[in-house]
Amino acid sequence: MLTPLPPAKTGVAHYASLLLPALREQLDVTAFDSLDGYRASDFDATIYQLGNNPFHGFAYDEAMRTPGVVVLHDLVLHHLIVEQTLARGDADAYVAALEASHGAAGAAWARGRAAGLHSEMGNFLLPASVDVAQRARAVIVHNRYAHDRLRSFGVTTPIHVVPHPYVPERRAFARDALRARMGIPGGSRVIGFFGFLTSAKRAEVVLEAFRRARAQNAQLMLLVVGEPAPNIDRDALRGDGIITTGYVADDDFPAYYAVADRFVNLRYPTAGETSGTLIRALDAGKPVAVSDYAQFAELPDDIVFKVPLGGDDEVNTLTEFLLRDFAPTNAQRAWLEANARLDLTVDGYLRALEPAPRVASRAITNALPLFPRLALTNLTPDALTIRNDGDATIRTRTYGTPEYRLLAKLFDEHDREVQDAWLALPCDLRPGDSATIEFARRASAHTLRLYHALQDVPAIEPEPWETRDVR
């Protein structure tokens, strides 16, 4: 098994420390946290633990060379691949990696980023794990969402949805003494916000909800346990009632779960991970708020409090969670025992190590499944009308979500561009509904072309979804 191991600052190291003793009861397993001393020919099979940070670079490189069982802790490996290629000055390798996973669209995106165009959203829209998954003998993921996303990108490798393990915390902690040592006043309600803090964990939403809730209950405290990512505003974490710890070693982590009264574990966008901090929060048996989105939406309503994604609803619902009283429940522990026992995880690994045929799946396309199906139903000199011909509502901008836009371009009789405009939808557009958008075109226009776009996401060499003669 190629994997980070403690004390590496990644949750996968803790995961491996739980898994290895149990797996060794069934198999002869040697773990390597580098390629020093490793030779693939010495083993019948290799398991690669892959996460989305540089700690996994050695395992990723070897998984690309020698197929084995790939464990995708994060469906998104884009950040890791950037560290392996572009961050080392190798733009060609970055373009090749994105093209291998996502075809021409991936290559176009990579060339744009290498030229200086970048949006963080692109790292999630293009997970860049398709190539390594397609090369593997088998893939292990920890939720159905990750399975379905890989299949949607055309991966034909056998994919096993294996429970993320938990090991019950048996130690007892002197909760009151720990809280006193941290300067937490008696009677406080402590909100735990745990793990490596990235923008995808909705820090701005958590901080705004905490500010609103604390205005109603001054005894609320926010306990931030973990190291902030470089793009997180550390000054925002220094407000009244906020305690930050920085990085905390795995052995010390459980004490902070004892200190907190409830937990916040939001995600958007998602890397497709099953959160180890969430599993440990459920083990603590306290209320946990999650985003009602992607893999977190799979969890039963009786073990988590689901927060809708976007706008004031997200902040208001989370504020309610921080203020509300909850009755004790055994539902979390019952769910863990039924769905996340370590022996179930080991059984899943054993199945993944058995030979299995590949499945039929559609080919990887050269376009991204990002955009809706639209029809241009009417065109006047001052406006255009479009209809949503898809099966999902097209929404105007919501909190944290890039807004869908129309890019309209006009060309003269020599196919020279004479006008362009970014056009926003005037309202949410349900399936079958139409909307009229003001767009006064120049008299010299000969041809109209309409393109899909997302606000703040660069578009490289887009293809029009509609071309219309407007003479």
C-alpha positions in Angstrom: 0.0 0.0 0.0 1.4 3.4 -1.1 -0.1 6.0 1.3 0.8 8.9 3.5 1.3 7.8 7.2 1.2 9.7 10.4 2.5 12.3 11.2 1.8 13.6 7.6 -0.7 16.4 7.8 -3.5 14.8 5.8 -6.6 12.9 6.9 -5.6 10.0 4.7 -2.7 9.3 7.0 -5.1 8.9 9.9 -7.4 6.7 7.7 -4.4 4.4 6.8 -3.5 4.1 10.5 -7.0 2.8 11.1 -7.2 0.5 8.1 -3.8 -1.2 8.1 -4.1 -3.2 11.3 -7.5 -4.6 10.3 -6.4 -5.3 6.7 -3.3 -7.1 7.9 -5.5 -9.6 9.7 -6.6 -10.8 6.2 -3.6 -10.0 4.0 0.2 -9.6 4.1 0.4 -5.8 3.6 3.5 -3.6 3.5 2.9 0.2 3.7 5.2 2.7 2.0 5.0 6.5 2.5 7.5 7.1 -0.3 9.0 5.0 -3.1 12.2 4.3 -1.1 12.6 0.6 -1.0 9.4 -0.1 -3.0 9.4 -2.4 -6.0 6.1 -3.4 -7.7 7.5 -6.8 -8.6 7.8 -7.7 -5.0 4.0 -7.8 -4.5 0.9 -9.4 -6.0 -1.0 -6.1 -6.0 -0.6 -2.5 -5.0 -3.2 -0.3 -3.3 -2.8 3.5 -4.0 -4.3 5.9 -1.5 -4.9 9.1 -3.4 -6.0 12.5 -2.0 -5.9 16.0 -3.4 -2.7 17.3 -2.0 1.1 16.9 -2.5 1.4 14.2 0.2 0.0 11.8 -2.4 2.3 12.7 -5.3 4.5 9.7 -5.1 1.5 7.3 -5.0 -0.1 9.1 -8.0 3.0 8.9 -10.1 3.4 5.2 -9.4 -0.3 4.5 -10.0 0.1 6.1 -13.5 3.0 3.8 -14.2 1.8 0.5 -12.7 -2.0 -0.3 -12.5 -3.3 -1.4 -9.2 -6.3 -0.6 -6.9 -6.7 3.1 -6.7 -8.5 4.6 -3.6 -9.9 8.0 -4.5 -10.4 9.8 -1.2 -11.1 12.9 -3.3 -12.8 12.5 -6.7 -11.0 15.8 -7.5 -7.3 15.4 -8.0 -6.8 18.6 -10.0 -5.0 20.4 -7.3 -2.5 17.5 -6.9 -1.9 17.4 -10.6 -1.2 21.1 -10.7 1.4 20.6 -8.0 2.9 17.7 -10.0 3.1 19.7 -13.3 2.3 23.3 -13.6 3.7 24.3 -10.2 7.0 22.8 -11.4 7.0 24.8 -14.6 5.8 21.9 -16.8 2.8 23.4 -18.6 2.9 20.7 -21.3 2.5 17.9 -18.8 -0.4 19.8 -17.2 -2.1 20.1 -20.6 -1.5 16.4 -21.3 -2.9 15.3 -18.0 -6.1 17.4 -18.4 -6.5 16.2 -22.0 -6.1 12.6 -20.9 -9.0 12.9 -18.4 -11.3 15.4 -20.1 -10.4 15.5 -23.8 -10.2 18.7 -25.8 -12.1 20.7 -23.2 -9.5 19.7 -20.6 -6.6 20.6 -22.8 -8.2 24.0 -23.7 -8.8 24.7 -20.0 -5.2 23.8 -19.1 -3.8 26.0 -21.9 -5.9 28.9 -20.6 -4.6 28.4 -17.0 -1.0 28.0 -18.2 -1.5 31.4 -19.9 -2.8 33.0 -16.7 -6.6 32.4 -16.9 -7.9 30.7 -13.8 -11.0 30.1 -11.7 -10.9 27.8 -8.7 -14.3 26.4 -9.9 -12.5 24.7 -12.8 -10.6 22.5 -10.4 -13.9 21.0 -9.4 -15.6 20.9 -12.8 -12.6 19.1 -14.2 -11.6 16.6 -11.5 -8.7 15.2 -13.5 -9.0 11.8 -11.9 -10.4 10.1 -14.9 -7.1 9.0 -16.4 -5.7 7.4 -13.3 -9.0 5.7 -12.6 -9.2 4.3 -16.1 -5.7 2.9 -15.9 -6.5 1.1 -12.6 -7.4 -2.6 -12.0 -10.1 -1.3 -9.7 -11.2 1.9 -8.0 -12.5 2.3 -4.4 -14.6 5.3 -3.5 -16.5 6.0 -0.3 -19.9 7.3 -1.6 -22.3 6.8 -4.4 -21.9 10.3 -5.7 -18.2 9.7 -6.5 -19.1 6.4 -8.2 -21.7 8.1 -10.4 -19.4 11.0 -11.3 -16.7 8.7 -12.5 -19.1 6.7 -14.6 -20.5 9.9 -16.1 -16.9 10.8 -17.3 -16.7 7.4 -19.0 -14.7 5.4 -16.5 -15.1 1.6 -17.3 -12.9 0.3 -14.5 -14.7 -1.7 -11.8 -15.7 0.8 -9.1 -16.4 -0.3 -5.5 -18.3 1.9 -3.1 -16.7 0.9 0.2 -17.7 2.3 3.6 -15.4 5.0 5.1 -14.2 3.3 8.3 -14.7 4.5 11.9 -13.2 3.2 15.0 -15.2 4.2 18.2 -13.3 6.6 20.4 -12.9 4.8 23.8 -10.9 7.4 25.7 -12.6 9.6 28.3 -11.7 13.3 28.4 -12.0 15.8 31.2 -14.3 18.0 29.2 -14.7 20.8 31.7 -11.0 21.0 32.4 -10.2 21.1 28.7 -12.8 23.9 28.1 -11.4 25.9 31.1 -7.8 25.5 29.8 -9.0 26.9 26.4 -10.6 29.9 28.0 -14.2 28.8 27.2 -16.6 30.3 29.8 -18.9 27.9 31.7 -22.3 27.5 30.1 -21.0 28.2 26.6 -22.3 26.3 23.5 -19.2 25.4 21.5 -19.6 25.0 17.7 -16.9 22.8 16.2 -15.5 23.7 12.7 -12.9 21.0 12.1 -10.3 20.0 9.5 -8.0 21.6 7.0 -10.0 24.8 6.3 -10.5 25.5 2.6 -12.9 27.8 0.8 -15.0 24.8 -0.2 -15.9 24.4 3.5 -18.0 27.6 3.3 -16.0 29.5 5.9 -17.8 32.8 5.0 -21.2 31.2 5.4 -20.2 29.7 8.8 -18.8 33.0 10.0 -21.8 35.0 9.0 -24.2 32.5 10.6 -22.1 32.5 13.7 -22.2 36.3 13.8 -26.0 36.4 13.5 -26.5 33.6 16.0 -24.1 35.1 18.6 -26.1 38.4 18.4 -29.0 36.4 19.8 -27.0 34.2 22.2 -23.7 35.6 23.5 -22.8 32.3 25.0 -22.0 30.8 21.6 -18.3 30.0 20.8 -16.8 28.9 17.5 -13.9 26.5 17.8 -11.9 26.3 14.6 -9.6 23.2 14.8 -7.2 22.9 11.8 -4.9 24.8 9.6 -6.4 27.4 7.2 -5.6 27.1 3.5 -3.5 30.0 2.1 -6.5 31.6 0.4 -8.5 31.8 3.7 -8.8 35.2 5.3 -7.2 34.6 8.7 -8.3 38.0 10.1 -11.9 36.9 9.7 -11.1 34.1 12.2 -10.2 36.5 14.9 -13.6 37.8 15.8 -15.4 37.8 19.2 -16.1 34.3 20.4 -13.8 32.5 18.0 -11.0 30.2 19.1 -8.5 28.9 16.6 -6.0 26.1 17.2 -4.1 25.7 14.0 -2.9 22.2 13.0 -3.8 19.5 15.5 -2.1 16.1 15.5 -4.4 13.0 15.0 -3.8 11.8 18.6 -5.0 15.1 20.0 -8.0 15.5 17.7 -10.6 13.5 19.7 -10.2 15.8 22.7 -11.6 18.7 20.7 -14.6 16.6 19.7 -15.2 16.2 23.4 -15.0 20.0 23.9 -17.5 20.9 21.2 -21.3 20.7 21.6 -22.2 20.5 17.8 -20.4 20.6 14.5 -20.5 22.3 11.1 -19.4 20.3 8.0 -20.5 22.2 4.9 -19.1 21.7 1.4 -19.4 23.5 -2.0 -18.0 22.8 -4.4 -17.3 19.3 -3.5 -14.2 17.1 -4.2 -16.4 14.0 -3.8 -14.9 13.0 -0.5 -16.5 11.3 2.4 -15.3 13.5 5.3 -13.3 11.8 8.0 -14.0 14.7 10.3 -17.7 14.1 9.7 -17.4 10.4 10.6 -15.6 11.4 13.8 -18.3 14.0 14.6 -21.0 11.3 14.2 -19.0 9.1 16.5 -19.1 11.9 19.1 -22.9 11.6 19.0 -23.6 15.3 18.7 -25.6 17.4 16.2 -23.9 17.9 12.8 -24.8 20.3 10.0 -24.0 19.3 6.4 -24.7 20.8 3.0 -27.8 19.2 1.4 -25.7 18.5 -1.7 -23.9 15.8 -3.6 -22.5 13.0 -1.3 -23.7 14.7 1.9 -27.3 14.6 0.7 -27.0 10.7 0.8 -26.9 10.7 4.6 -30.1 10.0 6.4 -32.0 13.0 7.8 -32.1 11.6 11.3 -28.3 11.7 11.7 -27.4 15.1 10.2 -29.0 18.5 9.9 -29.1 19.4 6.2 -28.4 23.0 5.1 -29.7 24.1 1.7 -27.0 25.5 -0.7 -26.9 29.1 -1.6 -28.3 32.6 -0.7 -29.9 33.7 2.6 -31.5 30.3 3.0 -28.1 28.8 3.6 -27.1 31.4 6.2 -30.5 31.5 7.9 -30.8 27.7 8.1 -27.3 27.4 9.6 -28.1 30.2 12.1 -31.1 28.2 13.2 -28.9 25.1 13.6 -26.5 27.0 15.9 -29.3 28.4 18.1 -31.7 25.4 18.2 -31.9 22.8 21.0 -31.7 19.2 19.9 -32.8 16.1 21.8 -30.2 13.3 22.4 -30.3 10.5 19.9 -28.7 7.1 19.2 -29.4 7.3 15.5 -25.8 8.4 14.6 -24.1 5.5 16.4 -26.7 3.0 15.0 -26.0 4.3 11.5 -22.2 4.0 12.0 -22.5 0.5 13.3 -24.6 -0.6 10.3 -22.7 1.3 7.6 -19.2 2.3 8.7 -17.7 -0.6 10.7 -14.0 -1.3 10.0 -14.8 -4.9 9.0 -17.1 -3.7 6.3 -14.3 -1.5 4.9 -11.9 -4.5 4.9 -14.5 -6.6 3.1 -14.8 -3.9 0.4 -11.0 -3.9 -0.1 -10.9 -7.6 -0.4 -13.6 -7.5 -3.1 -11.7 -4.8 -5.0 -8.6 -6.9 -5.0 -10.4 -9.7 -6.8 -10.2 -9.6 -10.7 -13.4 -8.3 -12.3 -14.4 -7.3 -15.8 -14.7 -3.8 -17.0 -18.2 -2.4 -17.5 -19.8 -0.9 -20.6 -19.8 2.9 -20.5 -20.0 5.8 -22.8 -16.8 7.2 -24.2 -15.2 10.3 -22.6 -16.5 13.2 -24.6 -14.7 16.4 -25.7 -17.3 18.6 -24.1 -18.1 19.2 -20.4 -21.6 18.3 -19.1 -21.9 21.8 -17.7 -24.5 23.6 -19.7 -28.3 23.4 -20.2 -30.2 22.7 -23.4 -31.7 25.9 -24.8 -33.6 26.9 -27.8 -33.7 30.4 -29.4 -37.4 30.8 -30.1 -37.7 34.5 -31.1 -35.4 37.2 -32.2 -36.1 40.9 -32.7 -33.7 43.9 -33.3 -33.9 44.6 -29.5 -34.3 41.3 -27.8 -34.1 37.5 -27.9 -36.2 34.9 -26.3 -34.9 31.5 -25.2 -36.6 28.4 -23.9 -35.2 25.8 -21.4 -35.5 22.5 -23.3 -33.7 20.6 -20.6 -35.0 18.7 -17.6 -33.5 20.9 -14.8 -34.1 24.5 -13.7 -31.5 27.0 -14.8 -30.9 29.2 -11.8 -29.7 32.8 -11.6 -26.7 33.3 -9.4 -26.9 31.8 -6.0 -24.5 32.2 -3.1 -21.1 30.7 -4.0 -22.3 29.4 -7.4 -21.1 30.8 -10.8 -24.0 32.3 -12.7 -25.0 30.8 -16.1 -24.6 33.4 -18.8 -25.3 33.8 -22.5 -22.5 35.1 -24.6 -23.9 36.8 -27.7 -21.6 37.7 -30.6 -22.5 39.5 -33.9 -20.5 39.2 -37.1 -20.6 41.2 -40.3 -20.8 39.8 -43.8 -17.0 39.1 -43.8 -17.4 37.2 -40.5 -15.6 39.9 -38.5 -16.9 40.3 -35.0 -18.7 43.7 -34.6 -20.4 43.3 -31.2 -20.5 41.0 -28.2 -22.4 41.0 -24.9 -22.7 38.9 -21.7 -26.4 38.4 -21.1 -27.8 37.2 -17.7 -31.1 35.4 -17.3 -33.8 37.7 -15.8 -35.1 34.9 -13.7 -34.8 31.2 -12.8 -35.9 29.2 -15.9 -37.8 26.0 -15.2 -38.0 23.2 -17.8 -40.2 24.4 -20.7 -40.3 28.0 -19.6 -39.0 30.9 -21.7 -37.4 34.3 -21.0 -36.9 37.4 -23.1 -33.5 39.2 -22.7 -32.9 42.7 -24.0 -30.2 42.8 -26.6 -30.1 45.7 -29.1 -28.0 44.6 -32.1 -26.1 46.8 -34.5 -27.5 47.4 -38.0 -24.3 46.1 -39.6 -24.8 42.6 -38.1 -25.0 39.7 -40.5 -24.7 36.6 -38.2 -25.6 36.0 -34.5 -23.8 33.3 -32.5 -24.8 32.3 -29.0 -22.4 30.6 -26.6 -22.8 29.0 -23.2 -20.7 30.6 -20.4 -20.3 30.7 -16.6 -19.5 33.9 -14.8 -15.9 34.2 -13.7 -15.0 30.9 -15.4 -12.7 31.3 -18.4 -14.0 29.9 -21.7 -11.3 28.9 -24.2 -12.3 28.4 -27.9 -16.0 27.9 -27.2 -18.4 26.5 -29.8 -21.7 28.3 -30.4 -24.9 26.5 -29.5 -26.9 28.6 -31.9 -26.0 30.4 -35.2 -28.7 32.6 -36.8 -28.7 34.8 -39.9 -30.0 38.3 -38.8 -29.9 40.2 -42.1 
